Amino acid sequence: MLQKLKALSLIQKIAIGIVIGATLGFLFPKATIFALLGELFVASLKSIAPILVFALILASVAKHKKNEKNYLGSILSLYLVATFLASLVGVIASFLFPVTITLQKAVEQESPQEISEVIKGILMNVVQNPLQAIIGGNYLAVLFWASLLGFGLRKANEQIKEGIDTFAHAITSVVQFIISFAPVGIAGLVYHSVATTGINGLAQYGKLVILLVASMLFTALIIYPFMVFLKLRQNPYPLVFFCLKESAIPAFFTRSSAANIPINMKLANALQLEEESYSISIPLGATINMGGAAITISTMTLAAVHTLDIQVPLPLTLFLCLLSALSACGASGIAGGSLLLIPLACSLFGISNDIAMQVVGVGFVIGVIQDSFETALNSSSDLLFTATAELASEKRAGKKLSVRERLYRYQSEEIVD
């Protein structure tokens, strides 16, 4: 039995963990020791991820040579376009299938009222003390300071650069060790969800949940693959399904883009992508590639609009798409994530903050589903667009290693491991 378990891939072990966690949640809902396993797993990944990002970026920038190519410009463009298109999907779906909600008690929590507050928050996050940034998991500041220090170390001797590179690989080894416990950790997370939430709390908001989930699935299975096709000019679905299977599933259960950064970096390395690019693009994507958050903001806002029977002109609708996309890019820097940016979008339609915060309250009720799908979409697309940009560049350069060949190599090496 042990030999058969060892022969399974990580994703197969995770699937077994999901079944075990759900079963234990139904049978023993008060056995909190199982939930602790999930909390420990997520906390471990969140703790090591900022150090991993800092070390990899520092090593990559310090070792960079003048004529070496990276793909960050192309990746950044994909991130921004994808977030806007996801917001557009949320808006169109909300008008095609309008949903109203029952507004109950408000959530007493401060939220930004103007886009200038979001932008100011992002800029202040960039220049946060680097030690505080690592401790708090502020990836904008980690990216900024690691890059600056890396530039400063470019003139250092090769022994120092090799020492930094060795340290980065040591942190990577620690991350791989933690990821090996993913089946146990995710079993604990599933147990906690089943034992504490069930489906009763979601029943009254079923239509809203379905609309959000359907919009995110449409984005993941239609919009993003079409973007990949335009870049690669070949069938995008092998790469799309790989990212959904290997990255979206862990992200779904951890509900944390930060916790999924080490997993995405491991997968990028397994696909033989350039470390110099993915060590920056993956944590950057966890900050600004927020298609799921854009869908949440636009859909929840329009649910309030439909509930209050407000007429929306087309120009204002298009501006909502843009505002949702821009706000989503700042969601990770604000306590409460995408939900606390809903009042900002609601203010476009003259909806008072009291009512808007009631919509946020609804968001917290359905959060166990909404946040899981949102994180899965956000995090898996970080890997998807990072791989797409590099593969497209290689294809233009005439290199022969296709998407299928890379995926085949990954699967072969995983079986050997």
C-alpha positions as CSV (number, residue, x, y, z in Angstrom):
1,M,0.0,0.0,0.0
2,L,2.8,2.4,0.9
3,Q,4.6,1.7,-2.3
4,K,1.4,2.4,-4.3
5,L,1.0,5.7,-2.5
6,K,4.5,6.7,-3.2
7,A,4.0,5.9,-6.9
8,L,1.1,8.4,-7.1
9,S,1.7,11.9,-8.4
10,L,1.3,14.9,-6.0
11,I,-2.1,15.8,-7.5
12,Q,-3.4,12.3,-7.1
13,K,-2.3,12.3,-3.4
14,I,-4.1,15.7,-3.0
15,A,-7.3,14.2,-4.5
16,I,-7.1,11.4,-1.9
17,G,-6.6,14.0,0.8
18,I,-9.7,15.9,-0.4
19,V,-11.8,12.8,-0.1
20,I,-10.4,11.9,3.4
21,G,-10.8,15.5,4.6
22,A,-14.5,15.7,3.5
23,T,-15.3,12.3,5.0
24,L,-13.8,13.3,8.4
25,G,-15.6,16.6,8.3
26,F,-19.0,14.9,8.0
27,L,-18.2,12.2,10.5
28,F,-16.2,14.1,13.2
29,P,-17.0,17.8,12.8
30,K,-15.6,18.6,16.3
31,A,-12.2,17.0,15.9
32,T,-10.3,20.3,15.6
33,I,-6.9,18.5,15.3
34,F,-7.7,17.8,11.6
35,A,-8.3,21.5,11.0
36,L,-5.0,22.3,12.6
37,L,-3.1,20.3,10.0
38,G,-4.5,22.7,7.3
39,E,-3.7,25.8,9.3
40,L,-0.1,24.6,9.8
41,F,0.3,23.9,6.1
42,V,-1.0,27.3,4.9
43,A,1.0,29.1,7.6
44,S,4.2,27.3,6.6
45,L,3.8,28.3,2.9
46,K,2.9,31.9,3.8
47,S,5.9,32.2,6.1
48,I,8.5,30.8,3.6
49,A,7.1,32.4,0.5
50,P,8.3,36.0,1.1
51,I,11.8,34.7,1.9
52,L,11.8,32.5,-1.3
53,V,10.7,35.4,-3.5
54,F,13.3,37.7,-2.0
55,A,16.1,35.2,-2.4
56,L,15.2,34.2,-6.0
57,I,14.8,37.8,-7.2
58,L,18.0,38.9,-5.5
59,A,19.9,36.0,-7.1
60,S,18.3,36.5,-10.5
61,V,19.0,40.2,-10.7
62,A,22.5,39.9,-9.3
63,K,23.4,37.3,-11.9
64,H,21.7,38.9,-14.8
65,K,24.0,39.7,-17.8
66,K,23.4,42.6,-20.1
67,N,22.2,40.8,-23.2
68,E,20.1,38.1,-21.4
69,K,16.4,38.1,-22.4
70,N,13.5,38.2,-20.1
71,Y,9.8,38.2,-20.8
72,L,8.5,40.5,-18.1
73,G,7.0,43.1,-20.5
74,S,4.9,40.5,-22.3
75,I,3.8,38.9,-19.1
76,L,2.8,42.2,-17.5
77,S,0.7,43.0,-20.6
78,L,-1.1,39.7,-20.4
79,Y,-1.8,40.3,-16.7
80,L,-3.4,43.7,-17.2
81,V,-5.4,42.7,-20.3
82,A,-6.6,39.5,-18.5
83,T,-7.8,41.4,-15.5
84,F,-9.8,43.9,-17.6
85,L,-11.4,41.1,-19.7
86,A,-12.3,39.2,-16.5
87,S,-14.0,42.3,-15.2
88,L,-15.9,42.7,-18.6
89,V,-17.1,39.1,-18.3
90,G,-18.4,39.8,-14.8
91,V,-20.3,42.9,-16.0
92,I,-21.8,41.2,-19.1
93,A,-22.9,38.1,-17.1
94,S,-24.5,40.4,-14.5
95,F,-26.6,42.1,-17.2
96,L,-27.5,38.9,-19.0
97,F,-28.5,37.1,-15.7
98,P,-29.4,39.9,-13.2
99,V,-29.3,38.8,-9.6
100,T,-30.8,40.6,-6.6
101,I,-29.8,40.0,-3.0
102,T,-31.3,40.4,0.5
103,L,-29.4,43.1,2.3
104,Q,-28.9,42.4,6.0
105,K,-26.6,43.8,8.6
106,A,-23.5,45.8,7.5
107,V,-19.9,44.9,8.1
108,E,-18.1,47.4,10.3
109,Q,-14.8,47.6,8.5
110,E,-13.1,50.5,6.9
111,S,-12.9,50.5,3.1
112,P,-11.4,52.8,0.5
113,Q,-13.8,55.4,-1.0
114,E,-11.8,56.7,-3.9
115,I,-9.4,55.2,-6.5
116,S,-6.7,57.6,-5.3
117,E,-6.8,55.8,-1.9
118,V,-6.1,52.5,-3.6
119,I,-3.3,53.9,-5.7
120,K,-1.7,55.7,-2.7
121,G,-2.0,52.4,-0.7
122,I,-0.1,50.5,-3.5
123,L,2.6,53.1,-3.7
124,M,3.1,53.1,0.1
125,N,3.3,49.3,0.0
126,V,6.1,49.5,-2.5
127,V,8.4,51.5,-0.2
128,Q,7.5,49.7,3.0
129,N,10.5,48.7,5.2
130,P,11.9,45.5,3.6
131,L,12.0,43.6,6.8
132,Q,8.4,44.5,7.6
133,A,7.5,43.5,4.0
134,I,9.0,40.0,4.4
135,I,7.4,39.5,7.7
136,G,4.0,40.8,6.5
137,G,4.1,39.2,3.0
138,N,4.0,42.5,1.1
139,Y,5.2,41.2,-2.3
140,L,5.3,44.7,-3.9
141,A,7.9,45.8,-1.4
142,V,9.7,42.5,-1.5
143,L,10.0,42.8,-5.3
144,F,11.1,46.4,-5.1
145,W,13.8,46.0,-2.5
146,A,15.1,42.7,-3.8
147,S,15.5,44.1,-7.3
148,L,17.3,47.2,-6.0
149,L,19.7,45.1,-3.9
150,G,20.2,42.8,-6.8
151,F,21.2,45.7,-9.0
152,G,23.6,46.8,-6.3
153,L,25.2,43.3,-6.2
154,R,25.8,43.1,-9.9
155,K,29.4,44.4,-9.5
156,A,30.1,42.0,-6.6
157,N,32.6,39.1,-7.3
158,E,31.4,35.7,-8.5
159,Q,31.9,34.0,-5.1
160,I,29.4,36.3,-3.5
161,K,26.9,35.8,-6.4
162,E,27.3,32.0,-6.1
163,G,26.7,32.2,-2.3
164,I,23.5,34.1,-2.9
165,D,22.5,31.5,-5.6
166,T,23.2,28.7,-3.1
167,F,21.1,30.3,-0.5
168,A,18.2,30.7,-3.0
169,H,18.4,27.0,-3.9
170,A,18.5,26.1,-0.2
171,I,15.2,28.0,0.4
172,T,13.8,26.3,-2.7
173,S,14.6,22.9,-1.1
174,V,12.8,23.9,2.1
175,V,9.7,24.9,0.0
176,Q,9.7,21.6,-1.8
177,F,9.8,19.8,1.5
178,I,6.8,21.8,2.7
179,I,4.9,21.2,-0.5
180,S,5.4,17.4,-0.1
181,F,2.9,17.7,2.9
182,A,0.2,19.3,0.6
183,P,-2.1,16.2,0.7
184,V,-2.2,16.3,4.5
185,G,-2.6,20.0,4.7
186,I,-5.3,20.2,2.1
187,A,-7.2,17.3,3.8
188,G,-7.2,19.5,6.9
189,L,-8.5,22.5,5.0
190,V,-11.3,20.5,3.4
191,Y,-12.2,19.1,6.8
192,H,-12.5,22.6,8.3
193,S,-14.7,23.8,5.4
194,V,-17.0,20.8,5.6
195,A,-17.2,20.8,9.4
196,T,-17.8,24.6,9.9
197,T,-19.7,25.8,6.8
198,G,-21.6,23.1,5.1
199,I,-24.2,24.4,2.6
200,N,-26.8,26.1,4.8
201,G,-25.1,29.4,4.8
202,L,-24.9,29.5,1.0
203,A,-28.4,28.4,0.2
204,Q,-30.1,31.9,0.3
205,Y,-27.4,33.3,-2.0
206,G,-27.3,30.4,-4.4
207,K,-28.0,32.4,-7.6
208,L,-25.2,34.9,-6.8
209,V,-22.8,32.1,-6.1
210,I,-23.7,30.4,-9.4
211,L,-23.2,33.6,-11.3
212,L,-19.8,34.3,-9.7
213,V,-18.6,30.7,-10.2
214,A,-19.9,30.6,-13.8
215,S,-18.2,33.9,-14.7
216,M,-14.9,32.7,-13.3
217,L,-15.1,29.3,-15.1
218,F,-16.0,31.0,-18.4
219,T,-12.9,33.3,-17.9
220,A,-10.7,30.3,-17.1
221,L,-11.9,28.0,-19.8
222,I,-12.7,30.4,-22.7
223,I,-11.2,33.9,-22.3
224,Y,-7.8,33.0,-21.0
225,P,-7.3,30.0,-23.4
226,F,-8.2,32.4,-26.3
227,M,-5.6,34.9,-25.1
228,V,-3.0,32.0,-25.0
229,F,-4.1,30.9,-28.5
230,L,-3.5,34.4,-29.8
231,K,0.1,34.3,-28.4
232,L,1.0,30.7,-29.3
233,R,-1.1,30.0,-32.3
234,Q,-1.7,26.4,-31.2
235,N,-4.1,24.5,-29.0
236,P,-4.0,26.2,-25.6
237,Y,-5.9,23.6,-23.6
238,P,-3.0,21.3,-22.7
239,L,-1.2,24.2,-21.0
240,V,-4.5,25.6,-19.5
241,F,-5.6,22.2,-18.1
242,F,-2.1,21.6,-16.7
243,C,-2.2,25.0,-14.8
244,L,-5.8,24.3,-13.6
245,K,-4.9,20.8,-12.3
246,E,-1.5,21.5,-10.8
247,S,-1.9,25.1,-9.6
248,A,-5.7,25.9,-9.3
249,I,-6.5,22.9,-7.1
250,P,-4.0,23.8,-4.3
251,A,-5.0,27.5,-4.6
252,F,-8.7,26.6,-4.3
253,F,-8.2,24.9,-1.0
254,T,-5.5,27.2,0.5
255,R,-7.5,30.3,-0.6
256,S,-4.3,32.2,-0.6
257,S,-2.3,33.5,-3.6
258,A,0.7,34.0,-1.3
259,A,0.6,30.4,-0.2
260,N,0.4,29.3,-3.8
261,I,3.5,31.3,-4.9
262,P,6.0,28.5,-3.9
263,I,3.8,25.9,-5.7
264,N,3.7,28.0,-8.9
265,M,7.5,28.6,-8.8
266,K,8.0,24.8,-8.4
267,L,5.8,24.2,-11.5
268,A,7.5,26.9,-13.5
269,N,10.9,25.3,-12.8
270,A,9.5,21.9,-13.7
271,L,8.4,23.4,-17.1
272,Q,12.0,24.6,-17.6
273,L,11.0,28.2,-17.7
274,E,13.6,30.9,-17.1
275,E,14.1,31.5,-13.4
276,E,15.0,35.1,-14.0
277,S,11.5,35.8,-15.4
278,Y,9.3,33.6,-13.2
279,S,11.0,34.5,-10.0
280,I,9.6,38.0,-10.6
281,S,6.4,37.4,-12.6
282,I,4.9,34.8,-10.2
283,P,4.9,37.0,-7.1
284,L,4.0,40.1,-9.2
285,G,1.0,38.2,-10.6
286,A,-0.1,37.4,-7.0
287,T,-0.3,41.2,-6.6
288,I,-1.7,42.5,-9.9
289,N,-3.1,39.6,-11.9
290,M,-6.5,39.6,-10.2
291,G,-9.1,38.5,-12.7
292,G,-11.1,36.7,-10.1
293,A,-11.1,39.8,-7.8
294,A,-12.3,41.9,-10.8
295,I,-15.2,39.6,-11.4
296,T,-16.1,39.6,-7.7
297,I,-16.1,43.5,-7.5
298,S,-18.1,44.0,-10.7
299,T,-20.6,41.2,-10.0
300,M,-21.3,42.1,-6.4
301,T,-21.6,45.8,-7.3
302,L,-24.2,45.1,-10.0
303,A,-26.1,42.8,-7.7
304,A,-26.6,45.8,-5.4
305,V,-27.5,48.0,-8.5
306,H,-30.2,45.4,-9.6
307,T,-31.5,45.1,-6.0
308,L,-32.0,48.9,-5.8
309,D,-33.3,49.0,-9.4
310,I,-30.8,51.6,-10.5
311,Q,-30.6,52.3,-14.3
312,V,-27.1,52.1,-15.6
313,P,-25.9,53.9,-18.8
314,L,-23.4,52.2,-21.1
315,P,-20.5,54.6,-20.5
316,L,-20.8,54.1,-16.7
317,T,-20.8,50.3,-17.3
318,L,-17.6,50.5,-19.3
319,F,-16.1,52.7,-16.5
320,L,-17.1,50.0,-14.0
321,C,-15.1,47.5,-15.9
322,L,-12.0,49.7,-15.8
323,L,-12.5,50.6,-12.2
324,S,-13.0,47.0,-11.1
325,A,-9.8,46.0,-13.0
326,L,-7.7,48.8,-11.5
327,S,-9.1,48.2,-8.0
328,A,-8.5,44.5,-8.3
329,C,-4.8,45.2,-8.9
330,G,-4.7,46.8,-5.5
331,A,-6.9,44.2,-3.7
332,S,-3.9,42.3,-2.2
333,G,-2.7,45.4,-0.4
334,I,-5.9,46.0,1.4
335,A,-7.2,44.1,4.4
336,G,-10.2,42.0,3.3
337,G,-9.0,41.8,-0.3
338,S,-11.5,42.2,-3.1
339,L,-14.6,42.4,-0.9
340,L,-13.6,45.7,0.7
341,L,-13.2,47.3,-2.7
342,I,-16.9,46.8,-3.4
343,P,-18.0,50.1,-1.8
344,L,-15.6,52.0,-4.1
345,A,-17.3,50.5,-7.1
346,C,-20.8,51.1,-5.6
347,S,-20.0,54.8,-5.2
348,L,-20.1,55.1,-9.0
349,F,-23.8,54.5,-8.8
350,G,-24.5,56.7,-5.8
351,I,-25.0,53.8,-3.5
352,S,-24.3,54.8,0.1
353,N,-21.5,53.3,2.1
354,D,-24.0,51.7,4.6
355,I,-25.7,49.7,1.8
356,A,-22.4,48.9,0.1
357,M,-21.0,47.4,3.4
358,Q,-24.1,45.2,3.6
359,V,-23.1,43.9,0.2
360,V,-19.6,43.2,1.6
361,G,-21.4,41.3,4.4
362,V,-23.1,39.1,1.8
363,G,-19.6,38.6,0.3
364,F,-18.3,37.2,3.6
365,V,-21.2,34.8,3.8
366,I,-20.5,33.3,0.4
367,G,-16.7,33.8,0.8
368,V,-15.9,30.1,1.4
369,I,-16.9,29.5,-2.3
370,Q,-16.3,32.9,-3.9
371,D,-12.8,33.3,-2.4
372,S,-11.8,29.7,-3.3
373,F,-12.7,30.1,-7.0
374,E,-11.3,33.6,-7.1
375,T,-7.9,32.5,-5.7
376,A,-7.8,29.4,-8.0
377,L,-8.4,31.7,-11.1
378,N,-5.9,34.3,-10.0
379,S,-3.1,32.0,-9.0
380,S,-3.3,29.5,-11.8
381,S,-3.3,32.2,-14.4
382,D,0.0,33.6,-13.0
383,L,1.6,30.4,-14.1
384,L,-0.4,30.2,-17.3
385,F,0.6,33.7,-18.6
386,T,4.2,33.4,-17.4
387,A,4.6,30.2,-19.5
388,T,2.7,31.6,-22.4
389,A,4.9,34.7,-22.7
390,E,8.1,32.6,-22.7
391,L,6.8,29.9,-25.0
392,A,5.6,32.5,-27.5
393,S,9.0,34.2,-27.5
394,E,10.8,30.9,-28.0
395,K,8.4,30.0,-30.9
396,R,9.3,33.3,-32.7
397,A,13.0,32.5,-32.2
398,G,12.5,29.1,-33.9
399,K,13.1,26.9,-30.8
400,K,11.4,23.4,-31.1
401,L,10.4,22.5,-27.6
402,S,6.6,22.7,-27.7
403,V,4.0,23.0,-24.9
404,R,3.2,19.3,-25.2
405,E,6.9,18.3,-25.0
406,R,7.4,20.4,-21.9
407,L,4.3,18.9,-20.3
408,Y,5.4,15.4,-21.3
409,R,8.8,15.9,-19.7
410,Y,7.2,17.2,-16.5
411,Q,5.0,14.2,-16.2
412,S,7.8,11.8,-17.0
413,E,10.1,13.4,-14.3
414,E,7.3,13.4,-11.8
415,I,6.7,9.7,-12.3
416,V,10.5,9.0,-11.8
417,D,10.5,11.2,-8.6
